[in-house]
Amino acid sequence: MTPETTAIQAIETLVGQLLSETEDVFLVSVRIKPTNNIKVFLDADAGLSIDKCVKINRAMYRTIEENGWYPDGNFSLEVSSPGVEEPLKLLRQYKKNMGRMVEVILTDDTKHEGKLVEANEQFIQLEYTEGKNKKAVTVKKDIPFEQIKQTTVLITF
């Protein structure tokens, strides 16, 4: 196990403890750069407020300093939501984004766009229209998770 893996696991454990009090906020991922820049990405079922991020950031920072994880204080900490450009990683994120337009890239690099209408442990279901005018047909396509390389939410204006 690398020191980075151990540090990530320690941060994940700390976040888990802090989030145990809130059921709607969940951990998406943790990244630590070689410069000791710790990035914690959280999400929430009903949207993640800046206030929640600040509260969690302060609690984490205090714990990291008190435990001397970085004795020289040589670290930075960022707590935020992943942002719309980040791919979905967890089933909970898929469920949160049901009803939204997504782009799915499969393991064979083919792309599919459609409305995310279902997400469960085995697959997601997209709904999209094939054909035009009178020949237009609404299609529902099930895509197993093992075939998904990346899914991103499409922003429409």
Backbone bond lengths (Angstrom), bond angles and torsions (degrees), N, CA, C in turn:
res aa  C-N    CA-C-N  psi(-1)  N-CA   C-N-CA  omega(-1)  CA-C   N-CA-C  phi
1 M - - - 1.455 - - 1.531 108.64 -
2 T 1.311 115.89 132.17 1.461 120.78 -178.97 1.527 109.92 -81.40
3 P 1.336 116.21 157.51 1.468 118.75 176.99 1.532 111.72 -57.92
4 E 1.346 117.35 -34.92 1.456 120.96 179.71 1.529 110.81 -64.75
5 T 1.354 116.57 -42.01 1.462 120.91 178.64 1.522 109.99 -61.91
6 T 1.315 117.21 -43.81 1.459 121.71 178.98 1.523 110.47 -62.03
7 A 1.324 117.22 -43.13 1.467 121.54 179.11 1.528 110.32 -64.25
8 I 1.319 117.04 -42.33 1.468 120.40 178.49 1.519 110.30 -62.19
9 Q 1.338 116.77 -43.65 1.464 120.14 179.09 1.527 110.91 -63.03
10 A 1.329 117.31 -39.57 1.462 121.03 178.83 1.531 110.43 -64.14
11 I 1.330 116.67 -42.96 1.471 121.21 178.68 1.530 109.69 -65.26
12 E 1.341 117.35 -43.44 1.472 120.63 178.79 1.529 111.14 -60.49
13 T 1.328 116.82 -40.97 1.463 121.14 178.21 1.526 110.61 -63.78
14 L 1.330 116.27 -44.57 1.466 121.22 178.89 1.532 110.51 -60.94
15 V 1.324 116.28 -46.24 1.474 120.08 178.97 1.526 109.90 -61.42
16 G 1.327 116.84 -42.43 1.460 120.78 178.84 1.520 111.81 -58.17
17 Q 1.332 116.18 -41.01 1.463 120.00 178.39 1.524 111.27 -65.55
18 L 1.324 116.24 -42.62 1.466 120.28 -179.17 1.526 112.22 -68.63
19 L 1.329 116.03 -33.84 1.461 119.96 -177.88 1.523 113.17 -84.68
20 S 1.318 117.13 -8.83 1.467 119.74 -178.64 1.529 111.65 -61.86
21 E 1.331 116.60 -20.18 1.465 120.77 179.79 1.528 112.15 -85.03
22 T 1.327 117.81 -16.50 1.466 120.90 -178.55 1.521 109.05 -121.79
23 E 1.316 116.52 123.00 1.464 120.03 -176.46 1.520 113.57 -81.36
24 D 1.348 117.62 -24.84 1.465 118.40 -173.63 1.521 113.63 -88.03
25 V 1.333 119.50 -17.64 1.465 122.16 179.70 1.524 109.14 -95.21
26 F 1.351 116.10 137.25 1.460 119.86 -179.93 1.525 111.42 -140.77
27 L 1.323 115.77 155.17 1.457 123.38 -179.49 1.523 109.59 -80.66
28 V 1.336 115.69 131.54 1.460 120.90 175.43 1.528 109.50 -98.93
29 S 1.333 117.54 -52.75 1.462 120.03 178.68 1.526 111.04 -163.44
30 V 1.333 113.96 164.37 1.463 122.38 175.81 1.524 107.30 -130.35
31 R 1.311 116.02 133.95 1.468 121.50 174.94 1.516 108.12 -128.25
32 I 1.326 115.59 139.20 1.460 120.30 176.05 1.527 107.39 -127.95
33 K 1.318 115.33 119.59 1.468 120.28 178.63 1.532 108.76 -82.39
34 P 1.333 117.53 159.69 1.469 120.26 179.05 1.534 113.48 -57.83
35 T 1.324 117.59 -20.01 1.468 121.56 178.53 1.532 111.75 -84.65
36 N 1.343 116.75 13.26 1.465 123.66 -177.84 1.531 112.38 63.15
37 N 1.311 115.79 31.60 1.462 121.73 173.33 1.523 106.26 -88.47
38 I 1.330 116.00 110.63 1.461 122.27 -177.19 1.520 108.06 -96.53
39 K 1.330 115.99 122.97 1.462 121.06 177.75 1.523 108.38 -116.53
40 V 1.312 115.27 120.97 1.460 121.90 -179.91 1.526 107.29 -113.37
41 F 1.332 115.70 122.01 1.457 120.93 -179.98 1.526 109.00 -107.03
42 L 1.327 115.16 120.68 1.456 122.79 180.00 1.524 108.82 -117.32
43 D 1.309 115.86 160.05 1.449 120.75 174.12 1.522 106.50 -142.01
44 A 1.308 116.24 169.17 1.469 120.94 179.48 1.513 109.03 -144.02
45 D 1.307 115.33 148.99 1.461 120.78 -178.39 1.525 111.82 -61.00
46 A 1.326 117.28 -34.21 1.467 120.75 -176.92 1.529 111.60 -116.75
47 G 1.316 117.38 29.89 1.461 120.76 -179.60 1.518 111.23 91.99
48 L 1.316 115.53 142.07 1.459 122.11 -177.13 1.525 109.10 -106.26
49 S 1.310 116.20 119.09 1.468 120.00 -178.83 1.525 110.67 -82.49
50 I 1.319 114.38 156.55 1.470 120.19 176.00 1.519 109.70 -62.91
51 D 1.328 116.92 -37.61 1.467 120.69 179.67 1.527 111.96 -58.34
52 K 1.344 116.58 -41.80 1.471 119.71 178.47 1.523 110.51 -65.05
53 C 1.333 117.01 -41.75 1.471 120.70 178.51 1.526 110.59 -61.31
54 V 1.328 117.18 -44.33 1.465 121.70 -179.97 1.529 110.30 -62.78
55 K 1.322 116.89 -44.39 1.469 121.43 -179.24 1.532 110.65 -61.20
56 I 1.321 116.67 -45.75 1.467 121.08 -179.77 1.530 110.35 -67.94
57 N 1.334 116.84 -40.47 1.466 121.27 178.23 1.526 110.53 -58.55
58 R 1.321 116.80 -47.67 1.473 120.70 -178.38 1.530 111.23 -63.28
59 A 1.319 116.74 -43.07 1.471 120.18 179.96 1.527 110.41 -64.96
60 M 1.325 116.82 -41.24 1.469 120.34 178.98 1.522 110.75 -65.66
61 Y 1.317 116.48 -46.22 1.464 121.42 -178.09 1.526 110.07 -57.98
62 R 1.328 115.39 -46.37 1.465 120.91 180.00 1.534 110.50 -59.85
63 T 1.334 117.60 -46.39 1.464 121.99 -178.97 1.527 111.29 -64.43
64 I 1.329 117.12 -43.02 1.475 121.15 179.79 1.522 109.90 -61.23
65 E 1.338 116.83 -44.40 1.470 120.10 179.68 1.529 111.63 -67.51
66 E 1.338 116.81 -45.48 1.473 120.68 -178.05 1.531 111.86 -62.30
67 N 1.321 117.45 -34.86 1.461 121.41 -179.34 1.519 112.77 -86.57
68 G 1.313 117.97 -5.08 1.462 122.17 176.54 1.520 113.87 65.37
69 W 1.320 117.19 34.83 1.463 120.29 -179.27 1.524 111.05 -64.40
70 Y 1.320 116.45 -31.31 1.466 121.92 175.77 1.526 105.87 -128.02
71 P 1.353 116.56 87.52 1.468 122.07 -170.19 1.532 114.36 -53.54
72 D 1.313 118.45 -34.22 1.458 120.63 -179.19 1.526 112.16 -84.72
73 G 1.332 117.20 1.69 1.458 120.60 -176.17 1.514 111.88 69.39
74 N 1.336 114.67 20.14 1.462 121.93 -174.53 1.526 110.63 -88.87
75 F 1.337 116.71 69.97 1.458 120.99 177.32 1.524 109.03 -155.73
76 S 1.314 114.87 159.03 1.463 120.19 171.52 1.524 106.98 -129.82
77 L 1.303 115.54 153.46 1.462 120.97 -174.77 1.520 109.71 -132.91
78 E 1.324 115.61 128.21 1.462 121.64 176.39 1.527 107.95 -125.71
79 V 1.316 115.92 128.44 1.464 121.58 176.33 1.526 106.75 -121.27
80 S 1.339 116.01 122.16 1.467 119.69 -178.39 1.519 110.26 -156.19
81 S 1.314 114.98 175.32 1.463 119.35 171.01 1.527 106.72 -82.94
82 P 1.328 117.98 158.56 1.462 120.03 -176.28 1.528 114.21 -62.73
83 G 1.310 118.86 -26.01 1.456 120.74 -176.49 1.518 110.76 90.18
84 V 1.308 115.99 156.99 1.459 120.34 -174.23 1.522 113.53 -68.74
85 E 1.319 117.69 -23.81 1.464 119.44 -178.37 1.533 113.30 -80.08
86 E 1.320 116.30 -13.04 1.469 120.68 -179.41 1.528 110.29 -79.88
87 P 1.336 116.64 137.61 1.464 119.26 178.00 1.535 112.03 -66.00
88 L 1.331 115.10 153.62 1.458 120.56 174.97 1.523 108.52 -71.33
89 K 1.326 116.75 139.58 1.461 120.54 -178.25 1.520 113.69 -120.05
90 L 1.308 116.84 -30.13 1.463 120.81 -173.00 1.522 111.21 -115.83
91 L 1.319 116.06 149.60 1.462 121.21 176.65 1.524 110.40 -54.87
92 R 1.312 116.60 -37.63 1.465 120.86 179.96 1.531 111.57 -61.05
93 Q 1.350 116.84 -34.62 1.462 120.24 176.63 1.525 110.88 -69.65
94 Y 1.333 116.15 -39.54 1.466 119.58 177.65 1.527 109.59 -60.85
95 K 1.328 116.50 -46.13 1.466 120.46 -178.99 1.528 111.02 -62.90
96 K 1.325 116.40 -39.25 1.463 121.21 179.51 1.527 110.98 -62.98
97 N 1.323 117.26 -31.79 1.462 121.70 -175.39 1.522 114.21 -98.36
98 M 1.325 117.37 13.06 1.463 119.63 176.99 1.526 109.38 -61.53
99 G 1.331 115.20 139.01 1.452 121.01 -176.99 1.518 112.96 95.02
100 R 1.322 117.44 -10.06 1.467 121.51 179.61 1.521 110.55 -99.14
101 M 1.317 115.78 158.14 1.461 121.79 176.45 1.531 108.79 -78.84
102 V 1.339 115.74 135.51 1.463 121.13 179.95 1.528 110.11 -133.93
103 E 1.321 114.27 158.63 1.457 121.08 170.95 1.520 106.77 -114.92
104 V 1.316 115.80 126.62 1.459 121.58 -179.26 1.522 108.32 -114.25
105 I 1.325 116.27 125.34 1.461 121.69 174.14 1.522 106.78 -104.69
106 L 1.339 115.11 123.47 1.459 120.07 -178.04 1.524 110.65 -86.12
107 T 1.315 115.97 169.67 1.470 120.92 -179.16 1.523 112.01 -63.39
108 D 1.338 117.85 -21.58 1.475 120.28 176.02 1.532 111.05 -91.49
109 D 1.335 116.92 12.60 1.467 125.91 177.88 1.526 115.28 69.30
110 T 1.329 118.67 11.95 1.462 119.98 172.83 1.530 108.11 -78.74
111 K 1.338 115.85 151.09 1.460 121.38 -178.22 1.516 110.52 -114.08
112 H 1.316 114.55 143.27 1.459 121.42 175.69 1.525 107.63 -133.67
113 E 1.332 115.93 135.67 1.455 120.93 175.31 1.514 108.53 -120.16
114 G 1.305 115.34 143.47 1.452 119.47 177.31 1.508 110.71 175.65
115 K 1.330 114.51 179.33 1.456 120.34 177.64 1.519 108.16 -84.41
116 L 1.314 116.33 129.53 1.460 122.24 176.97 1.526 107.55 -75.20
117 V 1.338 116.72 110.95 1.469 119.90 -176.21 1.524 113.73 -109.76
118 E 1.326 116.91 -15.08 1.465 119.67 177.64 1.515 109.79 -153.77
119 A 1.325 115.84 148.20 1.462 122.15 174.87 1.520 107.62 -149.65
120 N 1.330 116.05 125.33 1.462 120.63 174.72 1.525 108.25 -138.98
121 E 1.304 118.34 -172.17 1.463 121.52 -174.95 1.529 113.14 -63.99
122 Q 1.330 118.09 -25.49 1.464 121.06 -175.45 1.532 113.82 -96.46
123 F 1.331 117.28 -39.80 1.465 118.85 -172.56 1.523 111.53 -154.33
124 I 1.352 114.14 170.11 1.455 120.64 168.52 1.523 106.87 -114.65
125 Q 1.328 115.79 159.81 1.457 119.39 177.39 1.526 108.30 -124.72
126 L 1.337 114.95 127.82 1.460 121.82 176.06 1.514 109.41 -105.55
127 E 1.321 115.23 147.31 1.458 121.38 175.04 1.528 106.80 -121.51
128 Y 1.329 116.16 129.56 1.460 120.47 179.69 1.522 109.12 -151.72
129 T 1.322 115.63 169.17 1.461 121.40 -177.24 1.523 109.56 -106.61
130 E 1.333 115.80 132.53 1.471 121.78 175.06 1.520 107.26 -112.54
131 G 1.321 116.24 140.08 1.458 120.92 179.55 1.515 111.10 85.75
132 K 1.343 114.99 176.56 1.458 119.65 -177.75 1.521 110.56 -132.30
133 N 1.325 113.40 157.93 1.466 122.75 176.62 1.527 112.32 52.13
134 K 1.339 117.69 -123.53 1.470 121.16 -176.70 1.525 112.74 -71.37
135 K 1.318 116.45 -20.27 1.470 120.03 -179.63 1.530 112.27 -91.87
136 A 1.317 116.51 3.32 1.465 120.57 -179.74 1.528 110.23 -67.90
137 V 1.314 114.97 132.91 1.461 121.86 -179.57 1.529 108.29 -131.56
138 T 1.318 116.27 134.38 1.466 120.45 175.28 1.518 108.30 -83.21
139 V 1.326 114.94 128.48 1.461 121.95 -176.74 1.524 108.81 -118.76
140 K 1.320 115.80 140.29 1.466 121.37 172.05 1.517 107.63 -114.13
141 K 1.329 115.78 128.27 1.463 120.67 -176.76 1.521 109.37 -123.89
142 D 1.335 116.17 126.05 1.458 122.11 174.75 1.519 108.60 -87.82
143 I 1.331 115.92 132.21 1.465 121.03 178.65 1.526 108.38 -124.90
144 P 1.341 117.58 113.29 1.467 120.44 178.56 1.533 111.16 -64.29
145 F 1.322 116.46 143.28 1.457 120.96 -178.90 1.531 112.79 -57.06
146 E 1.336 117.63 -34.19 1.473 118.81 -178.02 1.527 112.13 -67.65
147 Q 1.333 117.78 -14.67 1.465 121.12 177.47 1.529 112.48 -94.94
148 I 1.328 117.60 -4.15 1.464 121.27 -176.83 1.518 110.67 -92.70
149 K 1.320 114.01 124.07 1.457 120.86 175.08 1.523 109.64 -89.58
150 Q 1.357 116.54 -42.46 1.454 121.10 -177.08 1.531 109.88 -161.51
151 T 1.322 115.09 141.85 1.461 121.14 175.19 1.513 108.46 -130.53
152 T 1.325 117.07 128.16 1.454 121.39 176.25 1.526 109.73 -126.74
153 V 1.320 114.67 146.94 1.461 120.69 177.59 1.522 107.98 -78.67
154 L 1.333 116.61 133.67 1.459 121.62 177.58 1.516 108.92 -90.90
155 I 1.301 115.88 132.64 1.453 121.20 178.67 1.511 108.26 -94.62
156 T 1.315 116.33 123.43 1.455 120.93 179.48 1.521 109.02 -116.90
157 F 1.322 115.47 141.13 1.468 121.35 -179.07 1.496 109.87 -114.45
